[in-house]
Amino acid sequence: MTIQICRTGKVFHEIPNNWCQALRPHPSDEEGFVLIEVIASLAILSFAIVAILQMSQTSASNQHIAGQKIIAALAARNTMERIGVTIPISVGTQTIELANSNRAVVSIEPWTSESELSTATLNDLSLYTVTVVVEKEGSPALSSLRAVKYAPAIQ
């Protein structure tokens, strides 16, 4: 029996002559991938791509909603600034048409406080609580205190 040094991969073995052929790896084992491996890697890759696409769609949707909320907040602020200038101060609730088919609900109520105010500071002033809500989901409600001075009527 002769002993031969046979190289299998990077390791050398001392084995009998007829076993050397059996220990050599087949060329098909060293090269390429099995079809199952390719299918599995494509499945994993497709799941990753679907997840990324869903995240980008959710991000775009959230960005659109945030933009709508900003527009509603700006419309509420603009309406609040118009009260007492182009929108008369009268006790009650009013609905005001805004741009882009939006509406603002303006509620004006006499101001009441638990603290006492001196009558000297209020002379001819009337205080009102003004609340503006734009009719959009998630839009803020703005509240403000307005002072109105009524001039005596000229006779």
C-alpha positions as MATLAB code, in Angstrom:
seq = 'MTIQICRTGKVFHEIPNNWCQALRPHPSDEEGFVLIEVIASLAILSFAIVAILQMSQTSASNQHIAGQKIIAALAARNTMERIGVTIPISVGTQTIELANSNRAVVSIEPWTSESELSTATLNDLSLYTVTVVVEKEGSPALSSLRAVKYAPAIQ';
ca = [
       0.000    0.000    0.000;
       1.445    3.292   -1.065;
       0.768    6.531    0.779;
       0.209    9.605   -1.263;
      -0.089   13.238   -0.234;
      -3.422   14.454   -1.537;
      -4.529   18.059   -1.474;
      -8.200   18.636   -0.577;
      -8.889   22.328   -0.479;
      -6.005   23.917    1.420;
      -5.209   20.877    3.595;
      -2.801   18.056    2.694;
      -3.576   14.529    3.858;
      -1.500   11.357    3.832;
      -3.894    8.715    2.594;
      -3.819    5.489    0.582;
      -3.565    5.941   -3.198;
      -7.102    4.964   -4.130;
      -8.749    7.375   -1.655;
      -7.203   10.551   -3.057;
      -9.767   10.770   -5.853;
     -12.656   10.365   -3.383;
     -11.491   13.255   -1.160;
     -11.179   15.807   -3.945;
     -14.196   18.129   -4.065;
     -16.267   17.984   -7.211;
     -16.042   21.053   -9.457;
     -19.795   21.586   -9.101;
     -19.386   21.943   -5.296;
     -16.855   24.773   -5.667;
     -18.513   26.852   -8.364;
     -21.846   28.672   -8.537;
     -24.949   28.539   -6.368;
     -27.734   26.064   -5.993;
     -31.109   27.133   -7.387;
     -32.615   27.095   -3.883;
     -29.994   29.603   -2.681;
     -30.781   31.941   -5.563;
     -34.544   31.751   -4.897;
     -34.046   32.355   -1.160;
     -31.816   35.384   -1.754;
     -34.319   36.839   -4.256;
     -37.143   36.367   -1.737;
     -35.175   38.172    0.980;
     -34.285   40.965   -1.441;
     -37.916   41.364   -2.534;
     -39.100   41.626    1.098;
     -36.501   44.346    1.720;
     -37.570   46.293   -1.377;
     -41.260   46.056   -0.426;
     -40.477   47.334    3.083;
     -38.527   50.305    1.697;
     -41.353   51.167   -0.724;
     -43.934   51.036    2.072;
     -41.814   53.326    4.250;
     -41.472   55.857    1.445;
     -45.233   55.769    0.780;
     -45.981   56.285    4.484;
     -43.476   59.122    4.610;
     -45.091   60.875    1.640;
     -48.543   60.471    3.185;
     -47.361   61.886    6.534;
     -45.725   64.793    4.744;
     -49.000   65.590    2.951;
     -50.971   65.469    6.236;
     -48.418   67.716    7.950;
     -48.673   70.205    5.083;
     -52.471   70.255    5.412;
     -52.181   70.897    9.163;
     -49.776   73.785    8.551;
     -52.175   75.309    6.019;
     -55.048   74.960    8.525;
     -52.971   76.573   11.303;
     -52.033   79.488    9.040;
     -55.679   79.948    8.022;
     -56.720   79.984   11.696;
     -54.043   82.536   12.518;
     -55.038   84.711    9.549;
     -58.687   84.555   10.627;
     -57.710   85.459   14.201;
     -55.860   88.539   12.929;
     -58.914   89.637   10.902;
     -61.240   89.617   13.933;
     -62.047   93.167   14.894;
     -60.767   94.483   11.550;
     -62.802   92.864    8.767;
     -64.759   90.455   10.970;
     -66.945   92.311   13.475;
     -66.758   91.376   17.120;
     -70.211   90.191   18.088;
     -71.057   87.634   20.752;
     -71.904   84.240   19.307;
     -70.586   81.763   16.762;
     -69.895   82.580   13.130;
     -68.796   80.392   10.236;
     -66.403   82.092    7.846;
     -65.590   80.763    4.374;
     -61.866   80.568    3.685;
     -59.838   79.807    0.574;
     -59.641   76.224   -0.749;
     -63.189   75.388    0.400;
     -62.175   75.540    4.056;
     -64.296   77.026    6.808;
     -63.382   78.563   10.125;
     -65.697   78.577   13.115;
     -65.261   81.741   15.180;
     -66.690   81.780   18.683;
     -66.791   85.079   20.583;
     -67.875   85.142   24.223;
     -67.663   87.851   26.918;
     -64.567   87.324   29.040;
     -65.095   86.307   32.639;
     -62.309   85.947   35.134;
     -62.040   84.898   38.715;
     -59.480   87.611   39.373;
     -60.644   91.118   40.046;
     -59.687   93.860   37.627;
     -59.744   97.435   38.653;
     -62.445   99.440   36.936;
     -59.884  102.154   36.255;
     -58.021   99.927   33.801;
     -61.215   98.850   32.068;
     -62.835  102.286   31.717;
     -64.503  101.893   28.331;
     -63.071   98.471   27.410;
     -65.012   95.281   26.902;
     -63.055   92.016   26.951;
     -63.955   89.028   24.795;
     -62.584   85.511   24.487;
     -62.171   84.673   20.801;
     -61.682   81.082   19.619;
     -60.985   80.103   15.997;
     -61.136   76.513   14.749;
     -60.544   75.587   11.098;
     -62.747   72.661   10.067;
     -59.968   70.206    9.226;
     -59.021   67.135   11.172;
     -56.086   67.788   13.468;
     -56.170   71.557   13.050;
     -55.416   73.619   16.145;
     -57.933   75.739   18.014;
     -56.590   79.234   18.611;
     -57.862   81.313   21.530;
     -57.221   84.952   22.226;
     -58.418   87.727   24.488;
     -59.621   90.863   22.679;
     -60.286   94.258   24.163;
     -62.756   96.540   22.437;
     -63.160  100.180   23.279;
     -66.487  101.632   22.376;
     -66.464  105.339   21.720;
     -69.450  107.270   23.009;
     -71.963  108.148   20.349;
     -71.672  111.673   18.947;
     -74.818  113.726   19.365;
];
